[in-house]
Structures are given as C-alpha cells and as structure tokens.
Amino acid sequence: MEADTCTRELVIEIPADTVEREAERLASQYARVARVPGFRPGHAPRGLVRRHFRDEIRSEVLQSLVPKSFGEAVKNHNWSVVGKPSFEDVKFEDNQPLTYRATFEVYPEFELKAYKGLEVEQEPATLTDADVDQALEELRQRLATFEVVSEEPAREDDYVTVSYRGRDVSSPEGEPIEVREGVVHLGGKGTAAEFRENLLGSRPGDIREFDVAYPADSARESLAGKTVKYRVEAQAVKRKVLPPIDDELAKSASDFNTLEELKANLRTDLEKGRKTRAETVMRRKLVQKLVEAHEFPVPERMVEAQVDRKLEGVIAQLLKQGIDPRTADFDWPKLRREIRPEAERDVRGSLILEKVAEAEKIEVSEQEIDEAIRQIAEERHETPAALKTRLTREDGLARIQFSLRSQKALDLIFENAHITQTNA
C-alpha cells in the first residue's frame, strides 16, 4: 500500500484446525441429506461424503471463512472498509492453513480543523428587467411544441431523426459507427458541422453520404485524425413551434390571466431563486475552504462513483436540450478525466462534512429518511414503498442517510459562519 492512498492489503491466514472444523461441520450437514450411490440418504459414511462432495464443501468453506476472517482482521485494525474487497492468491490445501491476500480501500483518518466562524462573502443578487424577459423566454421555450414537417425540407433549428452508419476510410473493414433513430438538431450545440450542412434541405427518406474529417485535437479521441464516411438516412423532420408572448401565454402557462401578472410572478420567483443561489454559493465556498484546509487521501471507489454521477448529469442535460448523446461530439473518456479533479474535491468535502457530523453527534431520523425517499419517488414517478424496497436491496438507504447527515453538518457550518457583503 502507498502511504498517500486509501488502499490497504492484508495477507490473512486461517489456522488449519479452524478450516478442518468448518469442513467437518459442513460435511455433517451434507451427510444428513446427501445422496451417495450405494447408500440410503443420510447413511453414507462422513469420510465418503467429504470425498464425494469435496469441491462443494471446499467452496462453502471459502464462502464461510474468508469473509468472516476478513471482517475480524479489519476490525482489529479499526478500519472502515469502502465497498467490497478483492480476494486473491488463495492457497487452500488439505491439512494446511488457508491463506489469501485481501486488497481493499478504507475511509481515511484525519484531524478535523476549525469549521465554525469561517468567513465567507455574499455577492449581491441584483435583478434586472432583462432577467425577467429571459425567464419569460425560457418558459416560452418549455411550452414549445414540435410539429412533423412533411411538405418542406429541413431547415436551421429543425430536428431530424436519422439512422446512419459510418466507417473509417483508412480501415473500411473495422467496426462501423452505427446509430438507429438518432436525433440531429440542425445548428444545435454539439451537432457536427458536416451533419448540419448535409442535412439542411433534406426530407424523410433522403439519403446523404459525406465524409467528416476529424481534427487531430478532436474532442472524440477515438476519432481524432480520422476521416469517417457516413451514410445517413433522414427518417423524419420536426420543427419547434413557439407560442406568442401575450396574455394567452400567461393563461396556458400559469393561473394568471395577463402577461403582466405572469411577469410579476416571475420576478418574485427570480428574487427567491437568487437568494437561494446566493446561499448555495456561500455554502459551496465554505466547503471549499474546508477542503483547502484538509489534506488526506480519498478512496478511489468514491471518486469513480462521483465521476459516474457527474457524467449521468451531463447526459441528462444533453437530453433536456434535445441533444442525442450518441451523436454529440463528445469524447467521453476525455470528459471523464477532466471532471475527475472536481469529483475528488466533492468526495473530500463529503468526508469532511461526515467528520463534522460525527463531532457534533448529528443524527438522521427514520422519518427524515422516509421524507427524502418520498421526494425522490415523486421526482421519479414511482411509489415510495417500491423505491424504499429497491434502495434497501441496493444499500441505497445508507447513501441517503450519509447525504442527509452531510447536509445537516453543512447547515450547522453555514449558521455559524461570519458572512460579509461584497461591493455591488
């Protein structure tokens, strides 16, 4: 194990007599029900049973003794293990100790620095008429409908459903790039210029063939420096239709009868949102101060899990914008590397908050966990009971409890912070 990581490695030995007792116990269980040729069930000699079911008994000995011995070993070291360990180099011979090597990660131990009385600046949350107009336009965009266009060719800002196949011209026998029923937003963010240029003016059923020469520094490393020949079939064209900005928009989008009433409500909501965001920014700054004050290794498993969550967020945002992640010009391995430092800071911050929660003896009640489950279930359009059952099976309740404890710890840090105002 390197000193600056959370990785640990143990070589564990289980005494031969312990192994033999467990094998005998299992053999007795088998002997009571085992069917051995030439003997009635339960009447075969135990020695014969052990020979006949040798592989099964050895497998169960491992399943029984290895996790138990591992748990005792880490308990003796006072370690808290992250995720599941890996067991390798298993040596299991008759009348010999059972040995194996366990590799795993542990939660880091570190000294908690001062977390009360931290100073943080609050930026002014100014609001202009332009902000209200932008919110109104965003509302209008959300209310947009999409109509199928059959009489006109595709134009800028249309959405074209396509199926395509692409091949590297320098390796025509290689694995093709293939997508069925992808959506290309003409002129949209993430749409390759060649797709836009060649699909403009297309109609359903049209087939376009063209090459895309990817630069050496392309975001998609797998295609960097390559030229790909695409054969694209346009299947459908959809066009966004925006409602006019008038009183009818207010009536369809809200409980208000006039546009002015809707704008006034948007302003109120924006002011509340600005205040909430200002607090969120301050909380983020406080966590960053704590992260900068603490230096310790973080578990690789936790970092990778946080990277996964961030990538899921990127995909969700692309879908929300009408961009098909499969056709977007993203190099996912590169993006994964780029967001890793931020993910590591997130994990470090969460571990510090958990340490604060321990110091302050912060607890999370079952009612609070149930309320969090209810909110998540509502967002996912499923029943709280079904979600709780799945989370229990997947050990998700522990993650919710961890998150709630961290949030309470951050609330305490924020309540005890010294807030100063920045100049407008």
WOQUI-V620096 format. One line per field, one symbol per residue. burial: + if it has 9 or more other ideal C-beta (glycine too) atoms within 8 Angstrom, else -. Layout:
# WOQUI-V620096
burial->???
This chain:
# WOQUI-V620096
burial->-----+++++++-+-+-+++-+++-+++-++--+-+-------+-+-+++-++---++-+++-+++--++--++----+-++--+-+--+-+-----+++++++++++---+--+--+-+++--+-+---++--++--++--++-+--+----++-+++++++++++++-------+-+--+++++-+-++--+++-+++-+-----+-+++-+---+-++-++-++++++++++-++++--+-----+++----+--+-+++-+++-+++--++-+++-+++-+++++++--+-+-++++++--++--++--++--++---+++-++-++--+++--++--+++++++++++++++----+-+---+++-+++-++------+-+++-+++---++--+++++++-+++-+++-++-------
